[in-house]
Amino acid sequence: MATTAIGVGVGVGGGVLLGNSICFRKTQQLSISKTSLVSVSEIGFVTSQLSGIRISYNPPKPLSAPFSPALQPVIARRICPFTGKKANRANKVSFSNHKTKKLQFVNLQYKRVWWEAGKRYVKLRLSTKALKTIEKNGLDAVAKKAGIDLRKK
């Protein structure tokens, strides 16, 4: 079949020319008589002649169950929340001066600390350095500086 000069016509291979793009559609062939065939168009896709972008419409499939993220296990990291101290990489040096890598972990302790503003004990996992700082400056001041909300503990 030939295309018309107006801008709307039927192109080669069943495509319809619309301006600068050709609209190809899935077709079903229905036989009316033995000599002529009629095309019935369905939802298809549009291909642009200029950029070659293919745009298609796929209706969203209904979800059988609402999406819920998988529960992640809570991992206690070896970092002090008050001071930010974490493990240090160091060398383990043998008698023959052979060096192997090792980690020097922070001295973290579980400690119940009295929280004066909340009138209760708060169980914290903190380094011994943070414990000395809390004894010196007070729990509220150290928690405020570190940005920790003690009401959630």
VMD Tcl script that builds the backbone (N, CA, C; Angstrom):
set m [mol new atoms 459]
animate dup $m
set s [atomselect $m all]
$s set {name element resname resid chain x y z} {
  {N N MET 1 A 0.846 -1.183 0.000}
  {CA C MET 1 A 0.000 0.000 0.000}
  {C C MET 1 A 0.881 1.231 0.000}
  {N N ALA 2 A 0.395 2.338 -0.477}
  {CA C ALA 2 A 1.197 3.558 -0.595}
  {C C ALA 2 A 0.775 4.560 0.465}
  {N N THR 3 A 1.694 5.484 0.837}
  {CA C THR 3 A 1.388 6.531 1.810}
  {C C THR 3 A 0.883 7.758 1.081}
  {N N THR 4 A 0.022 8.511 1.746}
  {CA C THR 4 A -0.504 9.730 1.140}
  {C C THR 4 A 0.334 10.907 1.567}
  {N N ALA 5 A 0.271 12.005 0.853}
  {CA C ALA 5 A 1.097 13.185 1.116}
  {C C ALA 5 A 0.509 14.063 2.207}
  {N N ILE 6 A -0.693 13.804 2.672}
  {CA C ILE 6 A -1.347 14.640 3.678}
  {C C ILE 6 A -0.698 14.435 5.041}
  {N N GLY 7 A -0.137 13.304 5.329}
  {CA C GLY 7 A 0.487 13.046 6.622}
  {C C GLY 7 A -0.198 11.915 7.353}
  {N N VAL 8 A -1.351 11.521 6.887}
  {CA C VAL 8 A -2.031 10.385 7.492}
  {C C VAL 8 A -2.291 9.400 6.380}
  {N N GLY 9 A -1.783 8.229 6.528}
  {CA C GLY 9 A -1.976 7.223 5.497}
  {C C GLY 9 A -1.547 5.873 6.024}
  {N N VAL 10 A -1.614 4.905 5.178}
  {CA C VAL 10 A -1.240 3.558 5.568}
  {C C VAL 10 A 0.091 3.264 4.921}
  {N N GLY 11 A 1.100 2.898 5.754}
  {CA C GLY 11 A 2.444 2.632 5.258}
  {C C GLY 11 A 2.628 1.180 4.921}
  {N N VAL 12 A 3.848 0.854 4.527}
  {CA C VAL 12 A 4.179 -0.513 4.150}
  {C C VAL 12 A 4.257 -1.369 5.415}
  {N N GLY 13 A 3.731 -2.543 5.386}
  {CA C GLY 13 A 3.810 -3.465 6.507}
  {C C GLY 13 A 2.720 -3.243 7.538}
  {N N GLY 14 A 1.665 -2.512 7.204}
  {CA C GLY 14 A 0.579 -2.334 8.134}
  {C C GLY 14 A 0.740 -1.134 9.040}
  {N N GLY 15 A 1.781 -0.287 8.854}
  {CA C GLY 15 A 1.998 0.880 9.693}
  {C C GLY 15 A 1.192 2.068 9.202}
  {N N VAL 16 A 0.767 2.918 10.109}
  {CA C VAL 16 A 0.024 4.120 9.763}
  {C C VAL 16 A 0.949 5.297 9.993}
  {N N LEU 17 A 1.100 6.168 8.990}
  {CA C LEU 17 A 1.978 7.325 9.076}
  {C C LEU 17 A 1.206 8.486 9.680}
  {N N LEU 18 A 1.663 8.968 10.875}
  {CA C LEU 18 A 1.042 10.094 11.562}
  {C C LEU 18 A 2.109 11.161 11.769}
  {N N GLY 19 A 2.168 12.177 10.921}
  {CA C GLY 19 A 3.176 13.230 11.053}
  {C C GLY 19 A 4.560 12.653 10.823}
  {N N ASN 20 A 5.427 12.706 11.876}
  {CA C ASN 20 A 6.784 12.179 11.769}
  {C C ASN 20 A 6.924 10.787 12.370}
  {N N SER 21 A 5.854 10.158 12.761}
  {CA C SER 21 A 5.974 8.841 13.373}
  {C C SER 21 A 5.072 7.842 12.673}
  {N N ILE 22 A 5.450 6.603 12.773}
  {CA C ILE 22 A 4.664 5.515 12.193}
  {C C ILE 22 A 4.062 4.737 13.349}
  {N N CYS 23 A 2.792 4.485 13.270}
  {CA C CYS 23 A 2.099 3.736 14.316}
  {C C CYS 23 A 1.858 2.328 13.795}
  {N N PHE 24 A 2.576 1.363 14.350}
  {CA C PHE 24 A 2.375 -0.030 13.994}
  {C C PHE 24 A 1.410 -0.648 14.981}
  {N N ARG 25 A 0.502 -1.409 14.523}
  {CA C ARG 25 A -0.483 -2.025 15.397}
  {C C ARG 25 A -0.532 -3.516 15.129}
  {N N LYS 26 A -0.799 -4.258 16.185}
  {CA C LYS 26 A -1.049 -5.681 16.038}
  {C C LYS 26 A -2.372 -5.843 15.309}
  {N N THR 27 A -2.421 -6.693 14.361}
  {CA C THR 27 A -3.657 -6.830 13.590}
  {C C THR 27 A -4.120 -8.274 13.579}
  {N N GLN 28 A -5.410 -8.410 13.454}
  {CA C GLN 28 A -6.009 -9.719 13.241}
  {C C GLN 28 A -6.570 -9.725 11.823}
  {N N GLN 29 A -6.382 -10.787 11.144}
  {CA C GLN 29 A -6.878 -10.895 9.777}
  {C C GLN 29 A -8.245 -11.586 9.806}
  {N N LEU 30 A -9.259 -10.879 9.326}
  {CA C LEU 30 A -10.596 -11.443 9.218}
  {C C LEU 30 A -10.910 -11.634 7.740}
  {N N SER 31 A -11.369 -12.775 7.387}
  {CA C SER 31 A -11.682 -13.005 5.973}
  {C C SER 31 A -13.163 -12.755 5.732}
  {N N ILE 32 A -13.422 -11.787 4.844}
  {CA C ILE 32 A -14.799 -11.494 4.457}
  {C C ILE 32 A -15.167 -12.353 3.258}
  {N N SER 33 A -14.282 -12.402 2.322}
  {CA C SER 33 A -14.482 -13.291 1.180}
  {C C SER 33 A -13.128 -13.899 0.845}
  {N N LYS 34 A -13.070 -14.701 -0.166}
  {CA C LYS 34 A -11.824 -15.350 -0.532}
  {C C LYS 34 A -10.812 -14.373 -1.116}
  {N N THR 35 A -11.237 -13.219 -1.613}
  {CA C THR 35 A -10.321 -12.320 -2.307}
  {C C THR 35 A -9.889 -11.129 -1.463}
  {N N SER 36 A -10.654 -10.715 -0.437}
  {CA C SER 36 A -10.284 -9.505 0.319}
  {C C SER 36 A -10.118 -9.830 1.804}
  {N N LEU 37 A -9.169 -9.147 2.460}
  {CA C LEU 37 A -8.913 -9.285 3.886}
  {C C LEU 37 A -9.055 -7.914 4.535}
  {N N VAL 38 A -9.597 -7.870 5.759}
  {CA C VAL 38 A -9.778 -6.623 6.494}
  {C C VAL 38 A -8.949 -6.708 7.778}
  {N N SER 39 A -8.241 -5.624 8.141}
  {CA C SER 39 A -7.424 -5.585 9.355}
  {C C SER 39 A -8.197 -4.911 10.472}
  {N N VAL 40 A -8.167 -5.509 11.673}
  {CA C VAL 40 A -8.784 -4.933 12.858}
  {C C VAL 40 A -7.638 -4.628 13.830}
  {N N SER 41 A -7.509 -3.364 14.226}
  {CA C SER 41 A -6.357 -2.985 15.060}
  {C C SER 41 A -6.663 -3.162 16.535}
  {N N GLU 42 A -5.618 -3.469 17.297}
  {CA C GLU 42 A -5.688 -3.590 18.753}
  {C C GLU 42 A -4.687 -2.607 19.351}
  {N N ILE 43 A -4.538 -2.649 20.659}
  {CA C ILE 43 A -3.558 -1.776 21.311}
  {C C ILE 43 A -2.169 -2.223 20.897}
  {N N GLY 44 A -1.346 -1.289 20.491}
  {CA C GLY 44 A -0.012 -1.632 20.027}
  {C C GLY 44 A 1.015 -0.649 20.530}
  {N N PHE 45 A 1.978 -0.316 19.713}
  {CA C PHE 45 A 3.026 0.613 20.116}
  {C C PHE 45 A 3.357 1.558 18.979}
  {N N VAL 46 A 4.005 2.637 19.318}
  {CA C VAL 46 A 4.346 3.676 18.357}
  {C C VAL 46 A 5.864 3.760 18.272}
  {N N THR 47 A 6.379 3.818 17.056}
  {CA C THR 47 A 7.820 3.970 16.868}
  {C C THR 47 A 8.075 5.266 16.128}
  {N N SER 48 A 8.926 6.103 16.662}
  {CA C SER 48 A 9.250 7.376 16.037}
  {C C SER 48 A 10.333 7.178 14.989}
  {N N GLN 49 A 10.197 7.822 13.855}
  {CA C GLN 49 A 11.203 7.713 12.811}
  {C C GLN 49 A 12.435 8.533 13.153}
  {N N LEU 50 A 12.280 9.617 13.926}
  {CA C LEU 50 A 13.403 10.504 14.191}
  {C C LEU 50 A 14.339 9.955 15.251}
  {N N SER 51 A 13.816 9.542 16.389}
  {CA C SER 51 A 14.690 9.149 17.493}
  {C C SER 51 A 14.768 7.650 17.698}
  {N N GLY 52 A 13.886 6.906 17.167}
  {CA C GLY 52 A 13.912 5.463 17.336}
  {C C GLY 52 A 13.442 4.996 18.698}
  {N N ILE 53 A 12.696 5.838 19.425}
  {CA C ILE 53 A 12.202 5.474 20.743}
  {C C ILE 53 A 10.936 4.649 20.586}
  {N N ARG 54 A 10.865 3.583 21.353}
  {CA C ARG 54 A 9.691 2.720 21.299}
  {C C ARG 54 A 8.863 2.983 22.549}
  {N N ILE 55 A 7.625 3.400 22.382}
  {CA C ILE 55 A 6.723 3.698 23.482}
  {C C ILE 55 A 5.618 2.654 23.448}
  {N N SER 56 A 5.426 1.971 24.571}
  {CA C SER 56 A 4.374 0.962 24.606}
  {C C SER 56 A 3.561 1.129 25.877}
  {N N TYR 57 A 2.360 0.661 25.855}
  {CA C TYR 57 A 1.466 0.740 27.006}
  {C C TYR 57 A 1.158 -0.662 27.460}
  {N N ASN 58 A 1.537 -0.966 28.677}
  {CA C ASN 58 A 1.199 -2.240 29.287}
  {C C ASN 58 A 0.377 -1.937 30.522}
  {N N PRO 59 A -0.877 -2.359 30.578}
  {CA C PRO 59 A -1.688 -2.055 31.755}
  {C C PRO 59 A -1.107 -2.714 32.993}
  {N N PRO 60 A -1.172 -2.047 34.157}
  {CA C PRO 60 A -0.596 -2.629 35.372}
  {C C PRO 60 A -1.357 -3.874 35.801}
  {N N LYS 61 A -0.588 -4.849 36.276}
  {CA C LYS 61 A -1.193 -6.092 36.732}
  {C C LYS 61 A -1.613 -5.918 38.187}
  {N N PRO 62 A -2.783 -6.395 38.563}
  {CA C PRO 62 A -3.203 -6.255 39.961}
  {C C PRO 62 A -2.344 -7.123 40.870}
  {N N LEU 63 A -2.014 -6.559 42.023}
  {CA C LEU 63 A -1.221 -7.300 42.990}
  {C C LEU 63 A -2.127 -8.219 43.802}
  {N N SER 64 A -1.650 -9.434 44.030}
  {CA C SER 64 A -2.454 -10.373 44.802}
  {C C SER 64 A -2.391 -10.048 46.294}
  {N N ALA 65 A -1.245 -9.536 46.765}
  {CA C ALA 65 A -1.093 -9.172 48.164}
  {C C ALA 65 A -0.335 -7.846 48.223}
  {N N PRO 66 A -0.606 -7.024 49.207}
  {CA C PRO 66 A 0.133 -5.765 49.299}
  {C C PRO 66 A 1.611 -6.024 49.572}
  {N N PHE 67 A 2.460 -5.136 49.047}
  {CA C PHE 67 A 3.909 -5.297 49.183}
  {C C PHE 67 A 4.334 -5.004 50.608}
  {N N SER 68 A 5.094 -5.895 51.191}
  {CA C SER 68 A 5.661 -5.660 52.520}
  {C C SER 68 A 7.141 -6.026 52.467}
  {N N PRO 69 A 8.015 -5.113 52.902}
  {CA C PRO 69 A 9.445 -5.418 52.836}
  {C C PRO 69 A 9.820 -6.531 53.807}
  {N N ALA 70 A 10.835 -7.281 53.436}
  {CA C ALA 70 A 11.289 -8.372 54.287}
  {C C ALA 70 A 11.909 -7.781 55.553}
  {N N LEU 71 A 11.699 -8.452 56.668}
  {CA C LEU 71 A 12.254 -7.978 57.924}
  {C C LEU 71 A 13.753 -8.207 57.943}
  {N N GLN 72 A 14.482 -7.142 58.227}
  {CA C GLN 72 A 15.928 -7.224 58.313}
  {C C GLN 72 A 16.325 -7.484 59.763}
  {N N PRO 73 A 17.269 -8.389 60.000}
  {CA C PRO 73 A 17.710 -8.608 61.374}
  {C C PRO 73 A 18.515 -7.405 61.870}
  {N N VAL 74 A 18.356 -7.107 63.144}
  {CA C VAL 74 A 19.074 -5.989 63.733}
  {C C VAL 74 A 20.462 -6.476 64.112}
  {N N ILE 75 A 21.475 -5.824 63.562}
  {CA C ILE 75 A 22.849 -6.210 63.815}
  {C C ILE 75 A 23.466 -5.176 64.750}
  {N N ALA 76 A 23.971 -5.629 65.898}
  {CA C ALA 76 A 24.632 -4.731 66.838}
  {C C ALA 76 A 26.044 -4.480 66.328}
  {N N ARG 77 A 26.296 -3.259 65.861}
  {CA C ARG 77 A 27.604 -2.915 65.341}
  {C C ARG 77 A 28.537 -2.586 66.495}
  {N N ARG 78 A 29.800 -2.791 66.287}
  {CA C ARG 78 A 30.796 -2.536 67.320}
  {C C ARG 78 A 31.263 -1.086 67.229}
  {N N ILE 79 A 30.322 -0.173 67.381}
  {CA C ILE 79 A 30.605 1.260 67.355}
  {C C ILE 79 A 29.906 1.885 68.552}
  {N N CYS 80 A 30.605 2.759 69.248}
  {CA C CYS 80 A 30.005 3.462 70.374}
  {C C CYS 80 A 29.140 4.597 69.843}
  {N N PRO 81 A 27.848 4.654 70.194}
  {CA C PRO 81 A 26.989 5.712 69.659}
  {C C PRO 81 A 27.303 7.094 70.230}
  {N N PHE 82 A 27.931 7.167 71.398}
  {CA C PHE 82 A 28.208 8.457 72.030}
  {C C PHE 82 A 29.503 9.082 71.537}
  {N N THR 83 A 30.558 8.286 71.383}
  {CA C THR 83 A 31.845 8.838 70.984}
  {C C THR 83 A 32.176 8.573 69.519}
  {N N GLY 84 A 31.514 7.601 68.888}
  {CA C GLY 84 A 31.799 7.281 67.491}
  {C C GLY 84 A 33.011 6.386 67.322}
  {N N LYS 85 A 33.548 5.865 68.420}
  {CA C LYS 85 A 34.717 4.990 68.340}
  {C C LYS 85 A 34.335 3.684 67.643}
  {N N LYS 86 A 35.260 3.184 66.796}
  {CA C LYS 86 A 35.045 1.916 66.104}
  {C C LYS 86 A 36.366 1.164 66.019}
  {N N ALA 87 A 36.345 -0.009 65.412}
  {CA C ALA 87 A 37.517 -0.877 65.387}
  {C C ALA 87 A 38.661 -0.230 64.625}
  {N N ASN 88 A 39.878 -0.517 65.083}
  {CA C ASN 88 A 41.088 0.011 64.472}
  {C C ASN 88 A 41.841 -1.135 63.807}
  {N N ARG 89 A 42.340 -0.883 62.587}
  {CA C ARG 89 A 43.137 -1.909 61.906}
  {C C ARG 89 A 44.584 -1.760 62.348}
  {N N ALA 90 A 45.174 -2.885 62.728}
  {CA C ALA 90 A 46.544 -2.859 63.222}
  {C C ALA 90 A 47.283 -4.102 62.746}
  {N N ASN 91 A 48.569 -4.118 62.998}
  {CA C ASN 91 A 49.394 -5.272 62.677}
  {C C ASN 91 A 49.676 -6.072 63.940}
  {N N LYS 92 A 49.565 -7.372 63.814}
  {CA C LYS 92 A 50.005 -8.270 64.881}
  {C C LYS 92 A 51.430 -8.679 64.500}
  {N N VAL 93 A 52.383 -8.322 65.330}
  {CA C VAL 93 A 53.787 -8.538 65.004}
  {C C VAL 93 A 54.310 -9.720 65.818}
  {N N SER 94 A 54.815 -10.726 65.112}
  {CA C SER 94 A 55.344 -11.907 65.783}
  {C C SER 94 A 56.792 -11.668 66.221}
  {N N PHE 95 A 57.382 -12.671 66.890}
  {CA C PHE 95 A 58.775 -12.572 67.331}
  {C C PHE 95 A 59.725 -12.446 66.149}
  {N N SER 96 A 59.357 -13.087 65.035}
  {CA C SER 96 A 60.197 -13.019 63.835}
  {C C SER 96 A 59.886 -11.774 62.998}
  {N N ASN 97 A 59.137 -10.838 63.574}
  {CA C ASN 97 A 58.774 -9.564 62.940}
  {C C ASN 97 A 57.853 -9.772 61.727}
  {N N HIS 98 A 57.113 -10.899 61.712}
  {CA C HIS 98 A 56.136 -11.154 60.654}
  {C C HIS 98 A 54.841 -10.435 61.029}
  {N N LYS 99 A 54.325 -9.610 60.104}
  {CA C LYS 99 A 53.151 -8.774 60.409}
  {C C LYS 99 A 51.905 -9.363 59.743}
  {N N THR 100 A 50.863 -9.549 60.534}
  {CA C THR 100 A 49.564 -9.964 60.021}
  {C C THR 100 A 48.526 -8.959 60.494}
  {N N LYS 101 A 47.519 -8.725 59.668}
  {CA C LYS 101 A 46.483 -7.731 59.989}
  {C C LYS 101 A 45.549 -8.256 61.066}
  {N N LYS 102 A 45.114 -7.350 61.943}
  {CA C LYS 102 A 44.128 -7.684 62.963}
  {C C LYS 102 A 43.293 -6.448 63.263}
  {N N LEU 103 A 42.165 -6.654 63.934}
  {CA C LEU 103 A 41.302 -5.556 64.338}
  {C C LEU 103 A 41.380 -5.385 65.846}
  {N N GLN 104 A 41.519 -4.144 66.272}
  {CA C GLN 104 A 41.461 -3.822 67.688}
  {C C GLN 104 A 40.085 -3.227 67.950}
  {N N PHE 105 A 39.214 -4.003 68.604}
  {CA C PHE 105 A 37.841 -3.581 68.814}
  {C C PHE 105 A 37.733 -2.623 69.991}
  {N N VAL 106 A 36.648 -1.858 70.004}
  {CA C VAL 106 A 36.371 -0.914 71.080}
  {C C VAL 106 A 35.884 -1.691 72.295}
  {N N ASN 107 A 36.204 -1.200 73.471}
  {CA C ASN 107 A 35.789 -1.835 74.713}
  {C C ASN 107 A 34.354 -1.404 75.019}
  {N N LEU 108 A 33.387 -2.101 74.406}
  {CA C LEU 108 A 31.971 -1.778 74.588}
  {C C LEU 108 A 31.400 -2.575 75.755}
  {N N GLN 109 A 30.607 -1.903 76.565}
  {CA C GLN 109 A 29.996 -2.521 77.739}
  {C C GLN 109 A 28.505 -2.187 77.768}
  {N N TYR 110 A 27.681 -3.147 78.209}
  {CA C TYR 110 A 26.272 -2.864 78.483}
  {C C TYR 110 A 26.204 -2.300 79.899}
  {N N LYS 111 A 25.571 -1.142 80.032}
  {CA C LYS 111 A 25.553 -0.476 81.325}
  {C C LYS 111 A 24.203 0.182 81.538}
  {N N ARG 112 A 23.656 0.026 82.735}
  {CA C ARG 112 A 22.443 0.740 83.129}
  {C C ARG 112 A 22.867 2.061 83.756}
  {N N VAL 113 A 22.421 3.159 83.145}
  {CA C VAL 113 A 22.811 4.486 83.609}
  {C C VAL 113 A 21.543 5.210 84.051}
  {N N TRP 114 A 21.600 5.882 85.206}
  {CA C TRP 114 A 20.452 6.639 85.704}
  {C C TRP 114 A 20.286 7.906 84.878}
  {N N TRP 115 A 19.074 8.093 84.331}
  {CA C TRP 115 A 18.747 9.278 83.545}
  {C C TRP 115 A 17.884 10.177 84.416}
  {N N GLU 116 A 18.461 11.297 84.839}
  {CA C GLU 116 A 17.808 12.182 85.805}
  {C C GLU 116 A 16.552 12.815 85.232}
  {N N ALA 117 A 16.598 13.266 83.985}
  {CA C ALA 117 A 15.442 13.941 83.384}
  {C C ALA 117 A 14.268 12.978 83.206}
  {N N GLY 118 A 14.540 11.725 82.903}
  {CA C GLY 118 A 13.486 10.741 82.704}
  {C C GLY 118 A 13.093 10.004 83.956}
  {N N LYS 119 A 13.840 10.201 85.030}
  {CA C LYS 119 A 13.586 9.537 86.324}
  {C C LYS 119 A 13.546 8.015 86.185}
  {N N ARG 120 A 14.501 7.478 85.418}
  {CA C ARG 120 A 14.561 6.028 85.230}
  {C C ARG 120 A 15.961 5.629 84.766}
  {N N TYR 121 A 16.198 4.339 84.803}
  {CA C TYR 121 A 17.449 3.805 84.283}
  {C C TYR 121 A 17.321 3.600 82.776}
  {N N VAL 122 A 18.430 3.801 82.074}
  {CA C VAL 122 A 18.497 3.566 80.628}
  {C C VAL 122 A 19.623 2.569 80.396}
  {N N LYS 123 A 19.323 1.485 79.678}
  {CA C LYS 123 A 20.343 0.486 79.387}
  {C C LYS 123 A 21.014 0.864 78.074}
  {N N LEU 124 A 22.326 1.076 78.120}
  {CA C LEU 124 A 23.086 1.530 76.963}
  {C C LEU 124 A 24.249 0.593 76.699}
  {N N ARG 125 A 24.675 0.538 75.452}
  {CA C ARG 125 A 25.907 -0.170 75.088}
  {C C ARG 125 A 26.892 0.904 74.673}
  {N N LEU 126 A 27.849 1.187 75.527}
  {CA C LEU 126 A 28.765 2.284 75.282}
  {C C LEU 126 A 30.186 1.889 75.633}
  {N N SER 127 A 31.127 2.662 75.125}
  {CA C SER 127 A 32.533 2.395 75.393}
  {C C SER 127 A 32.883 2.895 76.781}
  {N N THR 128 A 33.990 2.396 77.305}
  {CA C THR 128 A 34.427 2.832 78.631}
  {C C THR 128 A 34.830 4.298 78.611}
  {N N LYS 129 A 35.328 4.790 77.492}
  {CA C LYS 129 A 35.655 6.214 77.350}
  {C C LYS 129 A 34.375 7.049 77.455}
  {N N ALA 130 A 33.280 6.592 76.829}
  {CA C ALA 130 A 32.003 7.315 76.906}
  {C C ALA 130 A 31.453 7.279 78.324}
  {N N LEU 131 A 31.669 6.198 79.031}
  {CA C LEU 131 A 31.209 6.089 80.417}
  {C C LEU 131 A 31.910 7.117 81.304}
  {N N LYS 132 A 33.217 7.295 81.083}
  {CA C LYS 132 A 33.960 8.308 81.843}
  {C C LYS 132 A 33.476 9.715 81.482}
  {N N THR 133 A 33.147 9.946 80.208}
  {CA C THR 133 A 32.661 11.257 79.774}
  {C C THR 133 A 31.290 11.536 80.376}
  {N N ILE 134 A 30.430 10.511 80.472}
  {CA C ILE 134 A 29.097 10.680 81.068}
  {C C ILE 134 A 29.230 11.003 82.563}
  {N N GLU 135 A 30.165 10.354 83.244}
  {CA C GLU 135 A 30.376 10.654 84.660}
  {C C GLU 135 A 30.858 12.089 84.865}
  {N N LYS 136 A 31.616 12.604 83.913}
  {CA C LYS 136 A 32.164 13.954 84.035}
  {C C LYS 136 A 31.140 15.023 83.668}
  {N N ASN 137 A 30.449 14.866 82.516}
  {CA C ASN 137 A 29.581 15.920 81.968}
  {C C ASN 137 A 28.094 15.685 82.202}
  {N N GLY 138 A 27.688 14.482 82.486}
  {CA C GLY 138 A 26.274 14.167 82.652}
  {C C GLY 138 A 25.700 13.507 81.406}
  {N N LEU 139 A 24.695 12.647 81.603}
  {CA C LEU 139 A 24.113 11.863 80.509}
  {C C LEU 139 A 23.379 12.741 79.497}
  {N N ASP 140 A 22.625 13.739 79.976}
  {CA C ASP 140 A 21.866 14.599 79.062}
  {C C ASP 140 A 22.782 15.379 78.127}
  {N N ALA 141 A 23.866 15.929 78.665}
  {CA C ALA 141 A 24.776 16.740 77.846}
  {C C ALA 141 A 25.476 15.896 76.784}
  {N N VAL 142 A 25.918 14.706 77.163}
  {CA C VAL 142 A 26.624 13.838 76.211}
  {C C VAL 142 A 25.663 13.326 75.140}
  {N N ALA 143 A 24.435 12.953 75.536}
  {CA C ALA 143 A 23.449 12.461 74.561}
  {C C ALA 143 A 23.029 13.563 73.606}
  {N N LYS 144 A 22.893 14.786 74.095}
  {CA C LYS 144 A 22.508 15.905 73.234}
  {C C LYS 144 A 23.602 16.210 72.221}
  {N N LYS 145 A 24.858 16.161 72.674}
  {CA C LYS 145 A 25.987 16.425 71.774}
  {C C LYS 145 A 26.093 15.342 70.696}
  {N N ALA 146 A 25.788 14.088 71.057}
  {CA C ALA 146 A 25.862 12.977 70.103}
  {C C ALA 146 A 24.611 12.878 69.237}
  {N N GLY 147 A 23.530 13.596 69.601}
  {CA C GLY 147 A 22.290 13.542 68.819}
  {C C GLY 147 A 21.481 12.289 69.082}
  {N N ILE 148 A 21.496 11.801 70.310}
  {CA C ILE 148 A 20.777 10.573 70.679}
  {C C ILE 148 A 19.559 10.938 71.494}
  {N N ASP 149 A 18.409 10.364 71.120}
  {CA C ASP 149 A 17.170 10.576 71.854}
  {C C ASP 149 A 17.027 9.475 72.897}
  {N N LEU 150 A 17.152 9.835 74.159}
  {CA C LEU 150 A 17.114 8.843 75.244}
  {C C LEU 150 A 15.703 8.323 75.505}
  {N N ARG 151 A 14.679 9.006 75.025}
  {CA C ARG 151 A 13.296 8.529 75.227}
  {C C ARG 151 A 13.042 7.230 74.470}
  {N N LYS 152 A 13.813 6.987 73.400}
  {CA C LYS 152 A 13.632 5.775 72.596}
  {C C LYS 152 A 14.400 4.591 73.161}
  {N N LYS 153 A 15.245 4.817 74.140}
  {CA C LYS 153 A 16.075 3.744 74.710}
  {C C LYS 153 A 15.349 3.050 75.828}
}
mol reanalyze $m
mol bondsrecalc $m
mol representation Tube
mol addrep $m
